[in-house]
Amino acid sequence: MLADLLFGILSILASVIPTILYVLLLWRLDRYEKEPIKLLAIAFFWGAVPATIAAAVIESFFSLLGGGPLVDTVIGAPIIEESLKALALLGVFVLAFSEFDDVLDGIIYGAIIGFGFAMTENIFYLFSAQQDRSILGWLSMALGRTVLFGLNHSMFTSFTGVGFGLARSQRQFLLRLVLILGGLGVAIFAHALHNLFVSGGITCFLSILTNWLGVLVVLGIILLSWRRERRWLALYLPEEVEGGVLNPAILVLLLSKRQRLRHIWKTLGVAGWEQTRLWRQLASAATELAFKKHQQQVQKRQDQAKAIVALRKRILQLRRRLGEEVPANTCPQCGRPLPEGATDCPYCTSPE
């Protein structure tokens, strides 16, 4: 009884601790605009609880069809599990569309859903391994599932997220659907390939190779996304400096990750936590403004135009709270500050 309890505790810790580390790393990868913690928590919960339970139930029924263990593992499990995880991405995409900006967001949400799914699945597998009462067997399973294959489910669902991210900038429903299903198809294929190689025993090393190759592909997409997001900041924010919404110093800090971190630590040491929190909110709002302006240029949606005005007003409010001298009056149409004594906004004389 004591041994079972010990193995149970170790199984939970061996699954949860690596997951925490992976999630923290994922949080750092969201470089320019952090996703809302509430949405990330909901996505993680879906992967950890409803998706794993539903997958176990549906896979049990699928196995009754008599296809055999190989069919269940290579065809059934990838289709069922990736489709269930994709439902959470669909929920974020539809219900929190304004928070879903691009491919990087798709990867972030997809990966965190995968981490939740993998954590729960690993607990069950390690619980099963403890029945053999073999320390070496349990350690081998723990190492394999949390380290060698620890990024599998996050990588699979990241591919689905890429599809959603690409669909975000498209206006045609059919093209969006093709991109989303394409991303899901890549996720299912990668998952099926992993299961096929693992089932072969001797080909397990091929699974390790292909899985880490998939992780490198996702990291490559993240690097490209960083470059594109920085390009949006450099393209859309200078005109906000000209319009008085931002000051030049903020733009310089936003375009340099190193200088931005240095400024945050300096502000924390000199001005304290509250001023640091306000500055971080200002940086986030400015970044979101650049993203919304890009989406507005691509999609021409009225709700994005309203979001741009609200963000400009939010930025000016934060600058005042940080002690900057900012004109009190703003243009009700575009949200830019009005010069002292002015009644007409020079930027609204022609459509943006």
C-alpha positions as CSV (number, residue, x, y, z in Angstrom):
1,M,0.0,0.0,0.0
2,L,2.8,2.4,0.9
3,A,4.6,1.5,-2.3
4,D,1.5,2.2,-4.4
5,L,1.0,5.6,-2.7
6,L,4.7,6.5,-3.3
7,F,4.5,5.5,-7.0
8,G,1.2,7.4,-7.3
9,I,2.7,10.6,-5.9
10,L,5.8,10.2,-8.0
11,S,3.7,9.7,-11.1
12,I,1.8,12.9,-10.5
13,L,4.9,14.9,-9.8
14,A,6.8,13.4,-12.8
15,S,3.9,14.5,-15.0
16,V,3.1,17.9,-13.5
17,I,6.6,19.4,-12.9
18,P,7.8,19.0,-16.5
19,T,4.5,20.4,-17.7
20,I,4.9,23.5,-15.6
21,L,8.4,24.0,-17.0
22,Y,7.2,23.6,-20.6
23,V,4.3,26.0,-20.0
24,L,6.6,28.7,-18.6
25,L,8.9,28.3,-21.6
26,L,5.8,28.6,-23.9
27,W,4.9,31.8,-22.0
28,R,8.3,33.2,-22.8
29,L,7.9,32.4,-26.5
30,D,4.9,34.8,-26.7
31,R,7.3,37.6,-27.2
32,Y,5.4,40.8,-28.1
33,E,1.8,40.4,-26.9
34,K,1.0,37.9,-24.1
35,E,-2.2,36.0,-24.4
36,P,-4.8,36.5,-21.6
37,I,-4.0,34.0,-18.8
38,K,-7.7,33.2,-18.4
39,L,-7.9,32.0,-22.0
40,L,-4.7,30.0,-21.7
41,A,-6.0,28.4,-18.5
42,I,-9.3,27.4,-20.2
43,A,-7.4,26.0,-23.2
44,F,-5.1,24.0,-20.8
45,F,-8.0,22.7,-18.8
46,W,-9.8,21.5,-22.0
47,G,-6.7,19.5,-23.0
48,A,-6.2,18.2,-19.5
49,V,-9.7,17.1,-18.7
50,P,-12.6,17.1,-21.2
51,A,-10.4,16.2,-24.2
52,T,-8.6,13.3,-22.5
53,I,-11.8,11.9,-21.0
54,A,-13.7,12.1,-24.3
55,A,-10.7,10.6,-26.2
56,A,-10.6,7.6,-23.8
57,V,-14.4,7.0,-24.3
58,I,-14.4,7.4,-28.0
59,E,-11.3,5.3,-28.5
60,S,-12.8,2.5,-26.5
61,F,-15.9,2.5,-28.8
62,F,-13.6,2.7,-31.9
63,S,-11.7,-0.4,-30.7
64,L,-14.9,-2.3,-30.6
65,L,-15.1,-2.0,-34.4
66,G,-12.5,-4.7,-34.6
67,G,-9.8,-2.9,-36.7
68,G,-7.1,-4.3,-34.5
69,P,-4.5,-2.6,-32.2
70,L,-2.4,-1.2,-35.1
71,V,-5.5,0.5,-36.7
72,D,-6.6,1.8,-33.3
73,T,-3.2,3.2,-32.6
74,V,-2.2,4.6,-36.0
75,I,-5.6,5.7,-37.3
76,G,-8.1,6.0,-34.5
77,A,-6.1,7.7,-31.8
78,P,-4.6,10.4,-34.0
79,I,-7.9,11.4,-35.6
80,I,-9.8,11.3,-32.3
81,E,-7.3,13.1,-30.1
82,E,-6.3,15.8,-32.5
83,S,-9.9,16.5,-33.5
84,L,-10.9,16.9,-29.8
85,K,-7.9,19.1,-29.1
86,A,-8.8,21.2,-32.2
87,L,-12.2,21.9,-30.7
88,A,-10.6,24.1,-28.0
89,L,-8.7,26.0,-30.7
90,L,-12.0,26.5,-32.6
91,G,-13.6,27.8,-29.4
92,V,-10.9,30.4,-28.9
93,F,-10.9,31.3,-32.6
94,V,-14.7,31.9,-32.7
95,L,-15.5,33.1,-29.2
96,A,-12.3,35.2,-28.6
97,F,-11.6,36.2,-32.2
98,S,-10.2,39.6,-31.2
99,E,-7.5,37.9,-29.1
100,F,-6.4,35.5,-31.8
101,D,-4.0,37.6,-33.9
102,D,-1.8,35.4,-36.0
103,V,0.1,32.2,-36.5
104,L,2.1,32.6,-33.2
105,D,-1.2,32.8,-31.2
106,G,-2.3,29.6,-32.9
107,I,0.9,27.9,-31.9
108,I,0.6,29.2,-28.3
109,Y,-3.0,28.0,-27.8
110,G,-2.4,24.7,-29.6
111,A,0.7,24.0,-27.6
112,I,-0.9,24.7,-24.2
113,I,-3.9,22.5,-25.1
114,G,-1.4,19.7,-26.0
115,F,0.5,20.2,-22.7
116,G,-2.7,19.8,-20.8
117,F,-3.6,16.6,-22.7
118,A,-0.1,15.2,-22.3
119,M,0.0,15.8,-18.6
120,T,-3.2,13.9,-17.9
121,E,-2.2,11.1,-20.3
122,N,1.2,10.8,-18.7
123,I,-0.3,10.4,-15.2
124,F,-2.5,7.5,-16.4
125,Y,0.4,5.8,-18.2
126,L,2.7,6.2,-15.2
127,F,0.0,4.9,-12.9
128,S,-0.2,1.8,-15.1
129,A,3.6,1.4,-15.1
130,Q,3.6,1.3,-11.3
131,Q,1.6,-1.9,-11.3
132,D,4.8,-3.8,-12.3
133,R,6.5,-2.6,-9.2
134,S,9.7,-2.0,-11.3
135,I,11.6,1.1,-10.6
136,L,13.6,0.9,-13.8
137,G,10.5,0.3,-15.9
138,W,8.7,3.2,-14.3
139,L,11.8,5.5,-14.8
140,S,12.1,4.4,-18.4
141,M,8.4,5.3,-19.0
142,A,8.7,8.6,-17.1
143,L,11.8,9.6,-19.1
144,G,10.3,8.6,-22.4
145,R,6.9,10.3,-21.9
146,T,8.0,13.5,-20.2
147,V,11.4,14.2,-21.9
148,L,12.0,12.3,-25.1
149,F,8.4,12.6,-26.2
150,G,7.4,15.4,-23.8
151,L,6.7,17.9,-26.5
152,N,4.7,15.6,-28.7
153,H,1.2,16.6,-28.1
154,S,2.0,20.3,-28.0
155,M,3.8,19.9,-31.3
156,F,0.9,18.0,-32.9
157,T,-1.7,20.6,-31.9
158,S,0.7,23.5,-32.8
159,F,0.3,22.4,-36.4
160,T,-3.5,22.7,-36.0
161,G,-2.9,26.1,-34.5
162,V,-0.8,27.2,-37.5
163,G,-3.8,26.4,-39.7
164,F,-6.0,28.6,-37.5
165,G,-3.4,31.3,-37.4
166,L,-3.1,31.4,-41.2
167,A,-6.9,31.4,-41.4
168,R,-7.1,34.5,-39.2
169,S,-5.9,36.9,-41.9
170,Q,-8.2,35.5,-44.6
171,R,-11.7,36.9,-45.4
172,Q,-13.2,34.0,-47.4
173,F,-14.8,31.3,-45.3
174,L,-13.9,28.5,-47.7
175,L,-10.2,29.5,-47.6
176,R,-10.3,29.6,-43.9
177,L,-11.8,26.2,-43.7
178,V,-9.2,24.7,-46.0
179,L,-6.3,26.2,-43.9
180,I,-7.8,25.0,-40.7
181,L,-8.4,21.5,-42.0
182,G,-5.0,21.5,-43.6
183,G,-3.4,22.3,-40.2
184,L,-5.4,19.6,-38.5
185,G,-4.4,17.1,-41.3
186,V,-0.7,17.8,-40.6
187,A,-1.3,17.3,-36.9
188,I,-3.0,14.0,-37.5
189,F,-0.3,12.8,-39.9
190,A,2.5,13.7,-37.4
191,H,0.7,12.0,-34.6
192,A,0.0,8.9,-36.7
193,L,3.6,8.7,-37.8
194,H,4.8,8.8,-34.2
195,N,2.4,6.1,-33.2
196,L,3.4,3.9,-36.2
197,F,7.1,4.2,-35.4
198,V,6.6,3.5,-31.7
199,S,4.4,0.5,-32.4
200,G,7.2,-1.0,-34.5
201,G,9.5,-1.3,-31.5
202,I,12.8,-1.3,-33.4
203,T,11.7,1.9,-35.3
204,C,11.2,3.8,-32.1
205,F,14.4,5.8,-32.8
206,L,12.7,7.1,-36.0
207,S,9.8,8.4,-33.8
208,I,12.3,10.3,-31.7
209,L,13.9,11.7,-34.8
210,T,10.7,12.8,-36.5
211,N,9.2,14.2,-33.3
212,W,12.2,16.5,-32.6
213,L,12.3,17.4,-36.3
214,G,8.6,18.5,-35.9
215,V,9.5,20.5,-32.8
216,L,12.3,22.3,-34.8
217,V,9.8,23.1,-37.6
218,V,7.4,24.7,-35.0
219,L,10.3,26.7,-33.6
220,G,11.2,27.8,-37.1
221,I,7.7,29.0,-37.6
222,I,7.9,30.9,-34.3
223,L,11.1,32.6,-35.3
224,L,9.4,33.7,-38.6
225,S,6.4,34.9,-36.6
226,W,8.6,37.0,-34.4
227,R,10.2,38.7,-37.4
228,R,6.8,39.4,-38.9
229,E,5.4,40.8,-35.7
230,R,8.4,43.0,-35.3
231,R,7.9,44.2,-38.8
232,W,4.3,45.1,-38.0
233,L,5.5,47.2,-35.0
234,A,8.1,49.0,-37.2
235,L,5.5,49.6,-40.0
236,Y,2.4,50.7,-38.1
237,L,3.7,52.5,-34.9
238,P,5.8,55.3,-36.3
239,E,2.7,57.0,-37.6
240,E,1.3,56.7,-34.0
241,V,4.4,58.7,-32.9
242,E,3.7,61.3,-35.5
243,G,0.1,61.5,-34.3
244,G,1.1,62.0,-30.7
245,V,-0.3,58.7,-29.4
246,L,3.1,57.3,-28.6
247,N,6.4,59.0,-27.8
248,P,9.6,58.0,-29.8
249,A,11.2,56.5,-26.7
250,I,8.4,53.9,-26.4
251,L,8.8,52.9,-30.0
252,V,12.5,52.3,-29.6
253,L,11.9,50.1,-26.6
254,L,9.2,48.1,-28.3
255,L,11.4,47.3,-31.2
256,S,14.2,45.9,-29.0
257,K,13.6,43.0,-26.8
258,R,16.8,43.6,-24.9
259,Q,16.2,47.3,-24.3
260,R,12.6,46.6,-23.3
261,L,13.6,44.1,-20.6
262,R,16.3,46.4,-19.4
263,H,13.8,49.2,-19.1
264,I,11.4,47.0,-17.2
265,W,14.0,46.1,-14.6
266,K,15.2,49.7,-14.3
267,T,11.7,50.9,-13.8
268,L,11.1,48.2,-11.2
269,G,14.2,49.2,-9.3
270,V,13.6,52.9,-9.4
271,A,9.8,53.5,-9.6
272,G,8.4,50.3,-8.1
273,W,6.0,47.6,-9.1
274,E,3.0,49.9,-9.9
275,Q,4.9,52.0,-12.5
276,T,6.4,48.8,-14.0
277,R,2.9,47.2,-14.3
278,L,1.6,50.4,-16.0
279,W,4.5,50.4,-18.5
280,R,4.0,46.8,-19.3
281,Q,0.3,47.5,-20.0
282,L,1.3,50.4,-22.2
283,A,3.7,48.2,-24.2
284,S,1.1,45.5,-24.6
285,A,-1.5,48.0,-25.8
286,A,0.9,49.6,-28.3
287,T,1.7,46.1,-29.6
288,E,-1.9,45.2,-29.9
289,L,-2.5,48.5,-31.7
290,A,0.0,47.5,-34.4
291,F,-1.6,44.1,-34.8
292,K,-5.1,45.6,-35.1
293,K,-3.9,48.1,-37.7
294,H,-2.5,45.2,-39.7
295,Q,-5.7,43.3,-39.4
296,Q,-7.7,46.4,-40.4
297,Q,-5.6,46.8,-43.5
298,V,-6.1,43.2,-44.5
299,Q,-9.7,42.6,-43.5
300,K,-11.3,46.1,-43.4
301,R,-13.6,45.1,-40.5
302,Q,-15.6,47.7,-38.6
303,D,-14.9,46.2,-35.2
304,Q,-11.2,46.5,-35.8
305,A,-11.5,50.2,-36.5
306,K,-13.4,50.6,-33.2
307,A,-10.7,48.6,-31.4
308,I,-8.0,50.8,-32.9
309,V,-9.7,53.9,-31.5
310,A,-10.2,52.3,-28.1
311,L,-6.5,51.3,-28.0
312,R,-5.3,54.8,-28.8
313,K,-7.4,56.2,-25.9
314,R,-6.1,53.4,-23.6
315,I,-2.5,54.3,-24.5
316,L,-3.0,58.0,-23.8
317,Q,-4.6,57.2,-20.5
318,L,-1.7,55.0,-19.5
319,R,0.8,57.6,-20.5
320,R,-1.0,60.1,-18.2
321,R,-0.9,57.6,-15.3
322,L,2.8,57.2,-15.9
323,G,3.2,61.0,-15.4
324,E,3.6,62.1,-19.0
325,E,2.2,65.3,-20.3
326,V,-0.4,64.3,-22.8
327,P,-3.2,66.6,-24.3
328,A,-6.5,66.0,-22.4
329,N,-8.7,66.2,-25.5
330,T,-8.8,63.4,-28.1
331,C,-10.5,63.1,-31.4
332,P,-13.8,61.1,-30.9
333,Q,-13.4,59.6,-34.4
334,C,-9.8,58.4,-34.5
335,G,-8.8,58.6,-30.8
336,R,-5.6,60.7,-31.5
337,P,-4.8,63.6,-29.1
338,L,-5.9,67.0,-30.3
339,P,-3.4,69.9,-30.1
340,E,-4.1,72.5,-27.3
341,G,-7.0,74.7,-28.4
342,A,-7.7,72.7,-31.6
343,T,-11.2,71.6,-32.4
344,D,-10.6,69.7,-35.6
345,C,-8.5,66.6,-36.0
346,P,-6.0,66.9,-39.0
347,Y,-6.0,63.1,-39.4
348,C,-9.8,62.8,-39.9
349,T,-10.0,65.2,-42.9
350,S,-9.6,62.2,-45.1
351,P,-10.4,58.5,-44.5
352,E,-7.7,56.4,-42.9
